[in-house]
């Protein structure tokens, strides 16, 4: 076993990472904690059962597939690594997965704490419309590793625990107050804009629509009547959410159910 573990947010990063040749073991975090039900204790069996049930029901995954893809890799977190590198992007999807990972590390590695580092780019030199590390090649990932990797300290883990708790509660007012009252973001500057974007998902209008619903409805009303047209239009201005096709489909389904759009 290597003494270093790299946790990658999603399979898209794996090819580039393999190409980069950065030493260490890898683990892919295959979850969308930004959607669906959560409870506070990430290290509990109940948490992962809740997630498995929801993922299988929502995305047509099998319990076996979820277990092999997500639960089995988690075993690596209890191995005695000396260093763990977290590769998570700036968007809400990735930041919530990052919080979940940090909570897991906090609850699992208390005995001999590894050094934990974060690689979380919000931009990349020379790439105008950077949308995530999944689009980078080995050389570009090497660059990030050498230039923007930061070690997470106690303050960062405290911040993450506060954010996670508020995220799970899902109260817009409490989250807003926390965002206002937090003067310093430590080594996690991407957390604030992601949580600000989430506040807009917690606020609903008279029709029961949040910001994401309203944005999709606006795109539809401006003439984009197919998913193939709607997705890119949404991503163009709302990449902060990190929503993929299957997640956007959930929001579109709500609009269809309310008979506001017809796809």
ABEGO torsion letter per residue (X at the ends): XBABBBBBBEAAAAAAAAAAGBBEBBBBBBBBAABEBBBABAABAAAAAAAAAAAAAAAGBBAAAAAAAAAAAAAAAABBBABBBBBBBABAAAAAAAAAAAAAAAAAAAABBBBBBBBBBABBBGBABBAEAAABBAAAAAAAAAAABBBBBAAAAAAAAAAAAAAAAGBAAAAAAAAAABABAEABAAAAAAAAAAAAAABBBAAGBBAAAAAAAAAAAAGBABAAAAAAAAAAAAAAAGBBAAAAAAAAAAAAAAGABBX
